[in-house]
């Protein structure tokens, strides 16, 4: 994974730059898919620490989205695609669901809002798809209009307070806005709902690191590593840098070596290891 090098005011090293974003189940089961990266250009991080970096939504997440919508439809007591569905609100419901499936999030949001107002008896039925439309639109707005994305995510959480994904995504956007106190709160809520998703611990470690709470950052990276993510070398790298910052030189060196064992091609680890060994040799 590409590593971006950042200068931090008083720490002249490099922490891997990769915070993660992913789809997870809103319960205590394992996540549905490995997270993608979300980039925070220009973010000042302690010694090149890896903060979030995001690729465009891939095929896997698209399939997960379609699967979620399909599950909502199957669970619905309204025959969404039935021509005989003549109960009040059914036509509007079908329109809203089709917009959601087609990822036309603004249209879906507008339709669900009208349904909620005009047919309050349907509120329970539309809660999950309405929240999903808000999440989808928030993700699309995250880079260009993060403030509106935050508004949408908080609305989604009003509808579904136990949505791990909403808490997680809110943490990401708040981090990009450097609202670290609120980001920590969002990530902590996501962890309380699903403690088996390593990306949340990884991202929370980053937030604590840029807040200079290195002890908590170390704790979060330890938790992420214990869950054995597929980016284990990066988690070990960040942990090593945080330990070095706390003058835990031996532990830092040991974790850098572990990271190289996991991924011998990690150039960031190689370079940092040379620096530490060079300092130790002096």
N, C-alpha and C positions, 0 to 999 in steps of 0.2 A: 504494500500500500504506500502510496506516495506520502512523503513527510514534508511538511512545510516548515521552514526555519524562521523563527521569530526572535526578535530582540526583546528582552525584558529589562526594565530600567536598571535594576541592581543585580541581576543574575545573568552572567554572560555565558550561559550554556544553552542547551537545547532540549526542550521537552517535546515528545511526540505530539503532533497536532491532529487529533481525531475524536470529536465527540460523536456519539452514535445515535442514529434514529432508526426505529424499527416498529413493526407491528407485533403486538403481543396479545395473548388472551387476557381478558379481564377477569382473571381468577388466579388461583395459585398453581396452575399448571405451567409447564414449560412454554416458552414463547413460540408463536407460530413460525417465525422466520428470523434469520439472522439480520441484524440491523444494517442499514446503510450508513454512510457518513454524511455529516453536515458541516460545511465549512464556515468558519467565522473569520473572514478576511480582516487583517489588521488587529486582531485581538492580541493584546499583550499578555503573554503567558510566561510562567516561570520556566525559564530555560528550555524552550521548545517543546513543552508538554503537549501531548496530543489532545486538542479540543475537537469539537464536532466538525465533520466534513461530510457533505451529502452529495450522493450522485442523484441523477434523475430517477424517478420512480421506474423500477424495472418490471420485468414480466412477472416475477414471483409476487411482488406486492400487488400488481394488478389482479392476478388470479386470486390472491387472498381477499381483495376487496370484493370481487365478483362472488366469491364463496360466501362472504359475510352477507351480502345482499340476498343471495339465494336462500341462505338460512333464515333470514328475516321473513322473506316471502313465504317459505314453506311453513314457518311457525305461525303465520298470520291466519286468522280465522276468516278473513275476507278473501274470496277467490279473485286474486288480483287481476288475472288475465281472462276471467270469464266474461263472456258477452252478456250473460244473464245477471251479472252483478248489478242490481238496480237499487240497492239500499242507498239512502241519502249519503253523499260523500264518497261513494265508491269510485265514481269516475274521476273525481279530483285526487283521490288516493292513488289510483292507477297512474295518473299523470305524474304525480310526485315521485312514485317509485321508478317509473321509466326514466325520469330525469336523473334520478340517483344512479341507476344502473349505467346510464350513458355518461356519467361523471359530469353532468351539467349541474354543478353544485348550487350556483346562485338561484337557478330556476327551481331546483328541488327545495331549497331553503324557503323560498317565497311560497311555494305550494304547501309545504308542511305548516308554515306559520298561519296561512289562511285556514287550513283544516283545523288547526288547534283552536282558532278563534270561532269558526263557524260550526264546528262539530266537536264540542268539548268531550262528548262521550267516546270519541276516537283517540283521546290523548294517550292512553296506555299503548294503543296499537302503533302510534306514530313516533313514540319516544325514541326508540333505538335508531330507526332510519333517519329521523330528523337530526339526531346527534351525529350520525355518520356523515350526513351531508355537511354539517358544520365543520367536522373534522377535516373532510376532504377539501373544502374551500379554504380553511385555515392553512392547510399545508401548501396549497397553491399560492397563498398570499404571503407566506412566511418570509421570503426574501425581499419582496418589493414593498410590502405593507405590513410589517410585523405588528404594529399597534392594532390594526384591524384583526389580524390573526389572533391576537390575544383576546380581543372582544369575543370572537367566534368560539374560541376554545373554552372560555369561561361560560358562555351560553350553553355549550355542549355539556359542560360539567353540571350546570343547573338541571339539565334533562337527565343526565346519567352520572351521578356523583362517584360511582364506582368504576368508571371507565379508566383503566390503567393507561390506555393509549392517550387519552385526553390529558391526564396529568403529566405523562411523559413528554408529549409534544409541547405542552405549555412550559415545561421546564426548559426545553430546547430554545423556544422563542425568547423566554425571559433571560436566558443566558446570553443570547445574541444581543439583547438590549442592556446587558450588564446589570440587570436587576437580580443580583445574586441571592439576596435574602429570600425573595419570592421564588426564585428558581429552586433553591434548596428545599423550600416548603413543598413545592410541586413534586420534586423527585422523591422526597420522603413519603408523600402520600402514595406515589406509584409503588414504592418498595413495600409499604404496608399492605397493599392489595396484591402484589405479586413479587415476593422476595426471591424469585428464581430467575429473574431477567438480568443478566450481567451488565448489559449496556447502561442500565439505570445507575448502578454503582459506579461504573466507569465515568459516566458523565458527572455524577455528583462529586466524585473525586476531583475532577477538573475544576468544578465550581469552588470547592474548598481550597484548592491549590491557588487559584487566582485571588481568592480572598485571604491568602496567606495563613490559612488554618491547616498547617501541614500535617498535624497529628490526625485530624479527621480525614484529610485527603489520603493519608497512608491507610487508614482503616477501610475506606471505601475501595481503594485499589486492591487491598487484600481480599475483600469480599468478592470483587469482580473476578479475581484470579481463582478463588475457590470454586467458582461456578464454571471454570474451564471454557472460556469463550474461544471462538475460532481466531481471535486476534490476541492470543495469549502473550505473544512477544511484545506487543505494544503496551499491554497492561503491565507487564513486568518492567518494561522500560520506564513508564511513568512512575511506577512504584520506586524504582531505583533512583530516579532523579529527586523525588520527594524525600527519600531517605538520605540522599547525599546533602540535600538542603538542611537536614536536621543533624548533619555530621555523623550519620550512621554509615560510615564508610565501608565497613566490612559487609554489612547487609546489602548495601547498594551494589557493591562489586559482585556479590554472590547472585543477585537478581539479574544483573546485566549478563552474567555468564549463562544463567538459565535462559534468558531471552535469546541468546545466540544459539543455544542448544535447540530451542524450538524453531528458530528461523535464522540460520547462519548467514542469510543474505540481507539481513536488516542493517542497512548502512548507518542509520542513526545510532543503533546500539554499538556498532563497531567503533564509530568515531568517539562516542561518549566514553566507552571503555578505555580507549587509548588515552583520553584526557585524564581519567581517574588514575590509571596506572602510571601515567607520566608524573602526576602530582605526588603519588605515593612513593615513587622512586627518588624524588628529589630530597 
